[in-house]
Amino acid sequence: MTSYTENLQDLITRVRFVLWDFDGPICRLFAGHSAESVTAELVGWLDGRGLEEALTPEERKTADPHEVLRAIHDRYPGSGLMAELEAQLTLQELRAASSAKATDGAERLVRAWAERGACLAVTTNNAPEAARRYLAECGLERFFGPHVYGRTQDPSLLKPHPDCLRRALTALGADPSDSLMFGDGPSDLEAARRAGVAFVGYARNGRKERLLRGAKAEHIVLSLDEVLRGLKG
């Protein structure tokens, strides 16, 4: 059962600004180039520079490349190494963007919100270059224009920090009360809370739903078509 209610329909039809997470609601970025392989590439890159001890054994086993980024930032903040590692991750995400799999219903929902006059932005922990490449290749770039706000060279600003949401709101001239974050994880929810923005969670599987419910997300949908029906309702 989803938490689709009349309150949710009112929310998605009244907002003027929609901030989209990228990997999840728009596409599965690592569908063809897995996050695990990206993480292994980063660990191997560090090892090749004689930095085998830069990560703990537990960190070396992570499947999340952002955890590697955070770990190196904690130990070498502001360093040339940190900048090079972030650039390596960006290259891997650009590669992944070319084999990403579109989320079912994403194109229809993007178009529907745009046709209602909503302004759209991407707010992501991924490299903005990767998001722009995907949007351009799938024909959605024109709905977002320049409003793609992603990872900087400071991993401490990754969601759940609200930095990318705040940058989007400022650039759009958006009032948080007229805005909505559409994401698929607890970090998206927490960033939205800290930015003062409403949140709708997309859970493509049971694990995602449990995580969102555990984080006390008020509105969760299991399909983008549920949101689309609400816009047309």
PEZINOR-V44911 format. One record per pair of residues at least 4 apart in sequence whose C-alpha atoms are under 8 Angstrom apart, sorted by the first residue. I is the first residue (numbers start at 1). J is the second residue. D is the distance in Angstrom with one decimal. If there is no record, write none. Layout:
I&J&D ; I&J&D
//
This chain:
2&219&7.8 ; 2&220&5.8 ; 2&221&5.5 ; 2&222&6.7 ; 3&218&7.1 ; 3&219&5.3 ; 3&220&5.4 ; 3&221&6.8 ; 4&8&6.0 ; 4&9&7.6 ; 4&219&6.6 ; 4&220&6.9 ; 4&221&6.6 ; 4&226&7.8 ; 5&9&6.5 ; 6&10&6.2 ; 7&11&6.2 ; 8&12&6.2 ; 8&219&6.7 ; 9&13&6.1 ; 9&227&7.8 ; 9&230&5.2 ; 9&231&7.1 ; 10&14&6.1 ; 11&15&6.3 ; 12&180&7.8 ; 12&227&7.5 ; 12&230&7.3 ; 12&231&6.7 ; 13&230&7.5 ; 13&231&5.7 ; 14&178&7.6 ; 15&118&7.1 ; 15&178&5.0 ; 15&179&5.4 ; 15&180&6.5 ; 16&117&7.1 ; 16&118&4.6 ; 16&119&6.2 ; 16&178&5.6 ; 16&179&6.1 ; 17&118&5.4 ; 17&119&4.8 ; 17&120&5.9 ; 17&121&7.8 ; 17&174&6.8 ; 17&178&6.4 ; 17&179&4.6 ; 17&180&6.3 ; 18&118&6.8 ; 18&119&6.3 ; 18&120&5.0 ; 18&121&6.4 ; 18&179&5.8 ; 18&180&4.9 ; 18&181&6.0 ; 18&182&7.1 ; 19&120&6.0 ; 19&121&4.9 ; 19&122&5.6 ; 19&123&6.0 ; 19&165&7.3 ; 19&168&7.7 ; 19&179&7.4 ; 19&180&6.0 ; 19&181&4.7 ; 19&182&6.1 ; 20&25&7.1 ; 20&26&7.6 ; 20&120&7.4 ; 20&121&6.1 ; 20&122&4.7 ; 20&123&5.7 ; 20&124&7.7 ; 20&181&6.0 ; 20&182&5.0 ; 20&183&6.3 ; 21&25&6.2 ; 21&26&7.2 ; 21&122&5.9 ; 21&123&5.2 ; 21&124&5.2 ; 21&181&7.6 ; 21&182&6.1 ; 21&183&4.9 ; 21&184&7.4 ; 21&188&7.5 ; 22&26&5.2 ; 22&27&6.6 ; 22&122&6.3 ; 22&123&6.9 ; 22&124&5.6 ; 22&126&7.7 ; 22&131&6.9 ; 22&183&8.0 ; 23&27&5.4 ; 23&28&5.4 ; 23&29&5.4 ; 23&124&7.6 ; 23&126&7.8 ; 24&28&5.4 ; 24&29&7.6 ; 24&103&7.0 ; 24&183&7.3 ; 24&184&6.1 ; 24&202&7.9 ; 25&103&6.3 ; 25&106&6.8 ; 25&182&7.3 ; 25&183&6.3 ; 25&184&6.7 ; 25&202&6.6 ; 26&102&6.3 ; 26&103&5.5 ; 26&106&5.5 ; 26&107&7.8 ; 27&100&6.4 ; 27&101&5.4 ; 27&102&4.2 ; 27&103&4.6 ; 27&106&7.7 ; 28&100&5.6 ; 28&101&5.1 ; 28&102&6.4 ; 28&103&6.5 ; 29&33&7.9 ; 29&93&7.7 ; 29&96&6.0 ; 29&97&5.8 ; 29&99&7.5 ; 29&100&4.5 ; 29&101&6.6 ; 30&34&4.6 ; 30&35&5.7 ; 30&96&5.7 ; 30&97&7.6 ; 30&99&7.6 ; 30&100&6.0 ; 31&96&7.8 ; 31&99&6.8 ; 31&100&5.4 ; 31&101&5.9 ; 32&96&6.6 ; 32&99&5.0 ; 32&100&6.1 ; 32&101&7.7 ; 33&37&6.9 ; 33&38&7.4 ; 33&95&7.5 ; 33&96&5.1 ; 33&99&6.9 ; 33&100&7.9 ; 34&38&6.4 ; 34&96&7.8 ; 35&39&6.1 ; 35&63&6.2 ; 35&64&6.3 ; 35&65&6.8 ; 36&40&6.2 ; 36&62&7.8 ; 36&63&4.6 ; 36&64&6.9 ; 36&65&7.7 ; 37&41&6.2 ; 38&42&6.4 ; 38&65&6.6 ; 38&89&7.5 ; 38&92&6.3 ; 39&43&6.2 ; 39&62&7.4 ; 39&63&6.1 ; 39&64&6.4 ; 39&65&4.6 ; 39&68&7.4 ; 40&44&6.0 ; 41&45&6.0 ; 42&46&6.3 ; 42&65&7.4 ; 42&68&7.7 ; 42&85&7.3 ; 42&88&7.2 ; 42&89&7.1 ; 43&47&6.2 ; 43&60&6.7 ; 43&68&7.8 ; 44&48&6.1 ; 45&49&6.7 ; 46&50&6.7 ; 46&51&5.3 ; 46&52&6.6 ; 46&54&7.8 ; 47&51&5.0 ; 47&52&4.8 ; 54&72&7.0 ; 54&75&7.9 ; 55&59&5.7 ; 55&60&6.0 ; 55&68&7.7 ; 55&71&7.0 ; 55&72&7.5 ; 56&60&6.2 ; 57&61&6.6 ; 58&62&6.8 ; 59&67&7.3 ; 59&68&6.7 ; 59&71&7.7 ; 60&68&7.7 ; 62&67&7.2 ; 62&68&7.7 ; 64&68&7.2 ; 65&69&6.5 ; 65&89&7.6 ; 66&70&6.1 ; 66&155&7.9 ; 67&71&6.1 ; 68&72&6.3 ; 69&73&6.1 ; 69&82&7.7 ; 69&85&7.2 ; 69&86&6.9 ; 69&155&6.7 ; 70&74&6.2 ; 70&155&5.6 ; 70&156&7.1 ; 71&75&6.6 ; 72&76&5.7 ; 72&77&7.4 ; 72&82&6.6 ; 73&77&4.6 ; 73&78&7.3 ; 73&82&6.2 ; 73&154&7.6 ; 73&155&6.8 ; 76&81&7.3 ; 76&82&6.6 ; 77&82&6.8 ; 78&82&6.5 ; 78&83&7.5 ; 78&154&7.9 ; 79&83&6.6 ; 80&84&6.2 ; 81&85&6.1 ; 82&86&6.2 ; 82&153&7.7 ; 83&87&6.2 ; 83&153&6.4 ; 84&88&6.2 ; 85&89&6.3 ; 86&90&6.2 ; 86&153&6.5 ; 87&91&6.3 ; 88&92&6.4 ; 89&93&6.2 ; 90&94&6.1 ; 90&126&7.8 ; 90&127&5.6 ; 90&129&7.6 ; 90&130&7.2 ; 91&95&6.3 ; 92&96&6.2 ; 93&97&6.1 ; 93&126&7.4 ; 93&127&7.0 ; 93&130&5.7 ; 94&98&6.9 ; 94&129&7.0 ; 94&130&4.6 ; 94&133&7.2 ; 95&99&7.4 ; 96&100&6.0 ; 96&130&8.0 ; 97&130&5.8 ; 97&131&7.3 ; 97&133&6.7 ; 97&134&5.4 ; 98&133&7.8 ; 98&134&6.8 ; 100&134&7.6 ; 102&106&7.1 ; 104&223&7.9 ; 104&224&7.1 ; 105&109&6.1 ; 105&223&7.8 ; 105&224&5.5 ; 105&225&6.0 ; 106&110&6.1 ; 106&224&6.6 ; 107&111&6.2 ; 107&140&7.3 ; 108&112&6.1 ; 108&228&7.6 ; 109&113&6.1 ; 109&224&7.0 ; 109&225&7.5 ; 109&227&7.5 ; 109&228&5.7 ; 110&114&6.2 ; 110&140&8.0 ; 110&143&7.4 ; 111&115&6.0 ; 111&143&7.4 ; 112&116&6.4 ; 112&228&7.2 ; 112&231&7.4 ; 113&117&6.7 ; 113&118&5.6 ; 113&231&7.6 ; 114&118&5.1 ; 114&119&6.6 ; 114&120&7.2 ; 114&143&6.7 ; 119&144&7.7 ; 119&172&7.7 ; 120&143&6.8 ; 120&144&5.4 ; 120&147&7.3 ; 121&144&5.5 ; 121&147&4.8 ; 121&148&5.7 ; 121&149&7.5 ; 121&168&6.7 ; 122&131&8.0 ; 122&144&7.4 ; 122&147&6.4 ; 122&148&4.6 ; 122&149&5.8 ; 122&150&7.6 ; 122&168&7.9 ; 123&148&6.4 ; 123&149&5.0 ; 123&150&5.8 ; 123&164&5.5 ; 123&165&5.9 ; 123&168&7.2 ; 124&128&7.6 ; 124&149&6.4 ; 124&150&4.7 ; 124&151&6.8 ; 124&159&7.8 ; 124&164&7.0 ; 125&150&5.4 ; 125&151&5.0 ; 125&158&5.6 ; 125&159&6.5 ; 126&130&7.1 ; 126&131&7.3 ; 126&150&5.6 ; 126&151&5.5 ; 127&131&6.7 ; 127&150&5.4 ; 127&151&5.1 ; 127&152&7.7 ; 128&132&6.1 ; 128&148&6.0 ; 128&149&6.0 ; 128&150&4.6 ; 128&151&6.6 ; 129&133&6.1 ; 130&134&6.3 ; 131&135&6.2 ; 131&148&7.3 ; 132&136&6.0 ; 132&141&7.0 ; 132&148&7.1 ; 133&137&6.1 ; 134&138&6.2 ; 135&139&6.0 ; 135&140&4.9 ; 135&141&4.7 ; 136&140&6.2 ; 136&141&4.9 ; 140&144&7.2 ; 141&145&5.9 ; 144&148&7.2 ; 147&168&6.8 ; 147&171&7.7 ; 147&172&7.9 ; 148&168&7.7 ; 149&164&5.5 ; 149&165&7.7 ; 149&167&7.0 ; 149&168&6.4 ; 150&164&6.2 ; 151&155&7.4 ; 151&157&7.8 ; 151&158&6.5 ; 151&164&7.7 ; 152&157&7.5 ; 154&158&7.7 ; 156&161&7.4 ; 157&161&5.3 ; 157&162&7.4 ; 157&163&5.8 ; 157&164&7.8 ; 158&162&7.7 ; 158&163&7.2 ; 158&164&7.7 ; 159&163&7.4 ; 159&164&7.7 ; 159&187&5.5 ; 159&188&6.4 ; 159&190&7.8 ; 159&191&5.8 ; 160&186&7.8 ; 160&187&4.3 ; 160&188&6.1 ; 160&189&7.6 ; 160&190&5.4 ; 160&191&4.5 ; 161&190&7.7 ; 161&191&5.4 ; 161&194&7.6 ; 162&166&6.1 ; 162&190&8.0 ; 162&191&4.4 ; 162&192&6.7 ; 162&194&6.1 ; 162&195&5.7 ; 163&167&6.2 ; 164&168&6.2 ; 165&169&6.2 ; 165&191&7.4 ; 165&192&7.4 ; 165&195&6.8 ; 166&170&6.1 ; 166&195&6.5 ; 167&171&6.2 ; 168&172&6.0 ; 169&173&5.9 ; 169&174&4.9 ; 169&175&7.1 ; 169&176&7.2 ; 170&174&6.5 ; 174&178&7.0 ; 174&179&7.0 ; 175&179&6.7 ; 176&180&7.8 ; 176&195&7.2 ; 176&196&5.7 ; 176&197&5.0 ; 176&198&7.9 ; 177&196&7.1 ; 177&197&6.3 ; 177&198&7.5 ; 178&197&7.9 ; 179&197&5.7 ; 179&198&6.5 ; 180&197&5.6 ; 180&198&4.7 ; 180&199&5.6 ; 180&200&7.4 ; 181&188&7.6 ; 181&189&7.8 ; 181&192&6.1 ; 181&197&6.4 ; 181&198&6.1 ; 181&199&4.8 ; 181&200&6.4 ; 182&188&7.9 ; 182&199&6.0 ; 182&200&5.1 ; 182&201&6.0 ; 182&202&7.3 ; 183&188&5.5 ; 183&189&7.2 ; 183&199&7.5 ; 183&200&6.6 ; 183&201&5.2 ; 183&202&6.0 ; 184&188&6.8 ; 184&201&5.2 ; 184&202&4.8 ; 184&203&6.0 ; 184&208&7.0 ; 184&212&7.5 ; 185&189&6.6 ; 185&201&7.2 ; 185&208&6.9 ; 185&211&6.9 ; 185&212&6.1 ; 186&190&6.1 ; 186&211&6.6 ; 186&212&5.7 ; 186&215&5.8 ; 187&191&6.1 ; 188&192&6.2 ; 189&193&6.2 ; 189&199&6.3 ; 189&201&7.6 ; 189&215&7.8 ; 189&217&7.0 ; 190&194&6.2 ; 191&195&6.1 ; 192&196&6.1 ; 192&197&4.9 ; 192&198&6.5 ; 192&199&6.3 ; 193&197&6.0 ; 193&198&7.2 ; 193&199&7.8 ; 199&217&7.6 ; 199&218&7.9 ; 199&219&7.1 ; 200&217&7.6 ; 200&218&7.6 ; 200&219&5.1 ; 200&220&5.8 ; 200&221&7.5 ; 201&212&6.9 ; 201&217&6.9 ; 201&219&6.1 ; 201&220&4.5 ; 201&221&6.2 ; 202&208&8.0 ; 202&209&7.8 ; 202&220&5.8 ; 202&221&5.1 ; 202&222&5.9 ; 202&223&7.0 ; 202&224&7.4 ; 203&207&7.9 ; 203&208&4.9 ; 203&209&4.9 ; 203&212&7.6 ; 203&220&6.9 ; 203&221&6.2 ; 203&222&5.0 ; 203&223&7.5 ; 204&208&6.5 ; 204&209&7.5 ; 204&222&5.6 ; 204&223&6.9 ; 205&209&6.4 ; 205&222&7.5 ; 206&210&6.1 ; 207&211&6.3 ; 208&212&6.2 ; 209&213&6.0 ; 209&220&7.6 ; 209&222&7.9 ; 210&214&5.9 ; 211&215&6.3 ; 212&216&6.4 ; 212&217&5.5 ; 212&220&7.6 ; 213&217&5.5 ; 213&218&7.9 ; 221&226&6.6 ; 221&227&7.5 ; 222&226&7.6 ; 223&227&7.6 ; 224&228&6.4 ; 225&229&6.0 ; 226&230&6.4 ; 227&231&6.3 ; 228&232&6.4 ; 229&233&5.7
//
